[in-house]
Amino acid sequence: MANSKKNGFTLIELIVVIAIIGVLAAILVPAMMGYIKKSRRSSDISSAKTIYDSVMATIADNDEAEESLSMQSEKDIPVTVKYGGAEEKYTLSVACAKDGVKNGGGDASLWNGAATKTEPFQEELNTVVGKTKTPVKYTKSEEGKLLNRWFICYHEDDPSQIEIWVGDGKSNEPKYRMYPDRDSRYV
């Protein structure tokens, strides 16, 4: 009679392997979620930099647009930004805004509206960037609500200091500075 002993894994060995895989998954999944969140935020920051570069190109190429950008806004907003552990308070003038909704169409794809005095700047910027959509994809407010509007702003006392902000379209006010020097509440 031939000995027909089969070599295989015992039940205990299989349970140990499954337990090890479970522990590794419990360690890796939260770490991967953090990397995904960070990469999504990088997408919005990259969009803000692209907007900033477009603004700078617009004002460099068109003197009338540059002059209209620095005209006093009808609505100046006092803001507080936390940066580097300290709070910075100043008055912000909104030059124009653009809906950053993913499915927006028509006028949602154009820079418009915040101040009628800045229309030459808005028109030139729309010529430079075209009707491309620039969605705010992942930025959320402190309450967890997805923000949906880009703002091109400048310091009231220094119109050459351009900033790109995101905010809520309903309140029509900037919430987080995205470029340059991101607000530490966002990071």
C-alpha positions as CSV (number, residue, x, y, z in Angstrom):
1,M,0.0,0.0,0.0
2,A,1.4,3.3,-1.0
3,N,1.4,6.2,1.5
4,S,-0.8,8.9,0.0
5,K,-0.2,11.7,2.5
6,K,-1.0,15.1,1.0
7,N,1.0,18.2,2.0
8,G,-1.1,21.3,2.5
9,F,-1.9,24.1,4.9
10,T,-3.6,23.5,8.1
11,L,-6.5,25.5,9.3
12,I,-4.4,27.3,11.9
13,E,-1.8,28.3,9.3
14,L,-4.6,29.8,7.0
15,I,-6.1,31.7,9.9
16,V,-2.7,33.2,10.8
17,V,-2.1,34.3,7.2
18,I,-5.5,35.9,7.0
19,A,-4.9,37.7,10.3
20,I,-1.6,39.1,9.0
21,I,-3.2,40.3,5.8
22,G,-6.0,42.0,7.9
23,V,-3.4,43.8,10.2
24,L,-1.5,45.0,7.1
25,A,-4.7,46.3,5.5
26,A,-5.7,48.1,8.7
27,I,-2.3,49.9,8.7
28,L,-2.2,50.7,5.0
29,V,-5.7,51.8,4.2
30,P,-5.7,54.9,6.4
31,A,-2.3,55.9,5.2
32,M,-3.5,55.6,1.6
33,M,-6.6,57.6,2.3
34,G,-4.3,60.4,3.6
35,Y,-2.3,60.3,0.4
36,I,-5.4,60.5,-1.7
37,K,-6.7,63.5,0.3
38,K,-3.4,65.3,-0.1
39,S,-3.3,64.7,-3.8
40,R,-6.8,66.0,-4.2
41,R,-5.9,69.2,-2.4
42,S,-2.9,69.5,-4.6
43,S,-5.3,69.5,-7.6
44,D,-7.1,72.6,-6.3
45,I,-3.8,74.3,-5.4
46,S,-2.6,73.6,-8.9
47,S,-5.7,75.2,-10.4
48,A,-5.2,78.2,-8.2
49,K,-1.7,78.6,-9.5
50,T,-2.9,78.3,-13.1
51,I,-5.5,81.1,-12.4
52,Y,-2.8,83.3,-10.8
53,D,-0.5,82.8,-13.8
54,S,-3.3,83.7,-16.1
55,V,-4.1,86.9,-14.1
56,M,-0.4,87.9,-14.2
57,A,-0.2,87.3,-17.9
58,T,-3.3,89.3,-18.5
59,I,-2.1,92.4,-16.5
60,A,1.3,92.1,-18.1
61,D,-0.1,92.2,-21.6
62,N,-2.9,94.8,-21.2
63,D,-2.4,98.1,-19.4
64,E,-6.2,98.9,-19.5
65,A,-6.9,95.5,-17.8
66,E,-4.2,96.2,-15.2
67,E,-5.6,99.6,-14.4
68,S,-9.2,98.3,-14.1
69,L,-8.1,95.5,-11.8
70,S,-6.8,97.9,-9.3
71,M,-10.0,100.0,-9.2
72,Q,-11.8,100.0,-5.8
73,S,-14.3,97.2,-5.5
74,E,-17.9,98.0,-4.4
75,K,-17.6,95.5,-1.7
76,D,-14.5,95.2,0.4
77,I,-14.3,92.2,2.8
78,P,-12.4,92.1,6.0
79,V,-10.6,88.7,6.1
80,T,-8.4,86.8,8.6
81,V,-5.9,84.3,7.3
82,K,-4.0,81.9,9.5
83,Y,-0.5,81.5,8.1
84,G,2.6,80.1,9.8
85,G,0.9,80.0,13.2
86,A,-0.1,83.7,13.2
87,E,-3.2,85.4,12.0
88,E,-3.0,88.1,9.3
89,K,-6.0,90.5,9.1
90,Y,-6.6,92.8,6.2
91,T,-9.2,94.1,3.9
92,L,-9.7,92.2,0.6
93,S,-11.1,93.6,-2.6
94,V,-12.7,91.1,-4.9
95,A,-11.9,91.9,-8.6
96,C,-14.0,89.1,-10.1
97,A,-15.3,85.6,-9.4
98,K,-16.0,82.4,-11.4
99,D,-18.3,79.5,-10.5
100,G,-16.2,76.4,-9.9
101,V,-19.0,73.9,-10.2
102,K,-18.1,70.7,-12.1
103,N,-21.1,70.8,-14.4
104,G,-21.5,74.6,-14.9
105,G,-22.0,75.9,-18.3
106,G,-22.5,79.2,-20.1
107,D,-21.7,82.1,-17.8
108,A,-20.4,79.7,-15.1
109,S,-17.3,79.3,-17.3
110,L,-16.5,83.0,-17.3
111,W,-14.9,85.4,-14.9
112,N,-17.4,88.0,-14.0
113,G,-19.4,90.0,-11.6
114,A,-17.7,91.1,-8.4
115,A,-17.2,94.7,-9.5
116,T,-18.4,96.6,-12.5
117,K,-15.3,98.8,-12.5
118,T,-13.2,95.7,-13.3
119,E,-15.0,94.7,-16.5
120,P,-12.0,95.5,-18.8
121,F,-9.9,93.1,-16.7
122,Q,-12.6,90.5,-16.7
123,E,-13.1,90.6,-20.4
124,E,-9.3,90.4,-21.1
125,L,-8.9,87.5,-18.6
126,N,-11.8,85.6,-20.4
127,T,-10.0,86.2,-23.7
128,V,-6.8,84.8,-22.3
129,V,-8.2,81.7,-20.6
130,G,-11.2,81.2,-22.9
131,K,-14.4,79.5,-21.7
132,T,-12.5,76.7,-19.9
133,K,-14.1,75.3,-16.7
134,T,-11.9,75.5,-13.6
135,P,-13.8,73.4,-11.1
136,V,-13.1,73.5,-7.3
137,K,-13.0,69.8,-7.0
138,Y,-12.2,68.9,-3.4
139,T,-11.9,72.0,-1.2
140,K,-14.4,71.9,1.7
141,S,-15.4,74.5,4.3
142,E,-14.9,73.9,8.0
143,E,-18.5,72.7,8.1
144,G,-17.6,70.0,5.5
145,K,-19.5,71.7,2.6
146,L,-17.9,71.6,-0.8
147,L,-16.8,75.2,-1.9
148,N,-17.8,76.2,-5.4
149,R,-16.4,79.6,-6.4
150,W,-13.0,81.0,-7.3
151,F,-12.2,84.6,-6.4
152,I,-9.4,86.9,-7.8
153,C,-8.7,89.4,-5.0
154,Y,-6.2,92.0,-4.0
155,H,-5.2,93.8,-0.8
156,E,-7.1,97.1,-0.5
157,D,-3.9,98.9,0.3
158,D,-1.8,97.2,-2.3
159,P,-3.5,96.3,-5.6
160,S,-0.4,94.6,-7.0
161,Q,-0.7,91.9,-4.4
162,I,-3.0,89.4,-6.2
163,E,-4.5,86.5,-4.4
164,I,-6.6,83.5,-5.4
165,W,-9.3,82.4,-3.0
166,V,-12.1,79.8,-2.9
167,G,-15.4,80.3,-1.3
168,D,-19.1,79.6,-1.2
169,G,-21.2,80.9,-4.1
170,K,-24.2,81.5,-1.9
171,S,-22.5,83.9,0.5
172,N,-20.3,85.1,-2.4
173,E,-17.4,85.6,0.0
174,P,-13.9,84.2,-0.1
175,K,-13.1,81.6,2.6
176,Y,-9.6,80.2,2.0
177,R,-6.6,81.8,0.4
178,M,-5.2,79.2,-2.1
179,Y,-2.4,81.1,-3.8
180,P,0.1,82.4,-2.9
181,D,0.7,81.2,0.6
182,R,-2.2,78.9,1.4
183,D,-4.3,79.5,4.5
184,S,-3.1,77.0,7.2
185,R,-6.8,76.1,7.9
186,Y,-6.9,74.6,4.5
187,V,-3.6,72.6,4.6
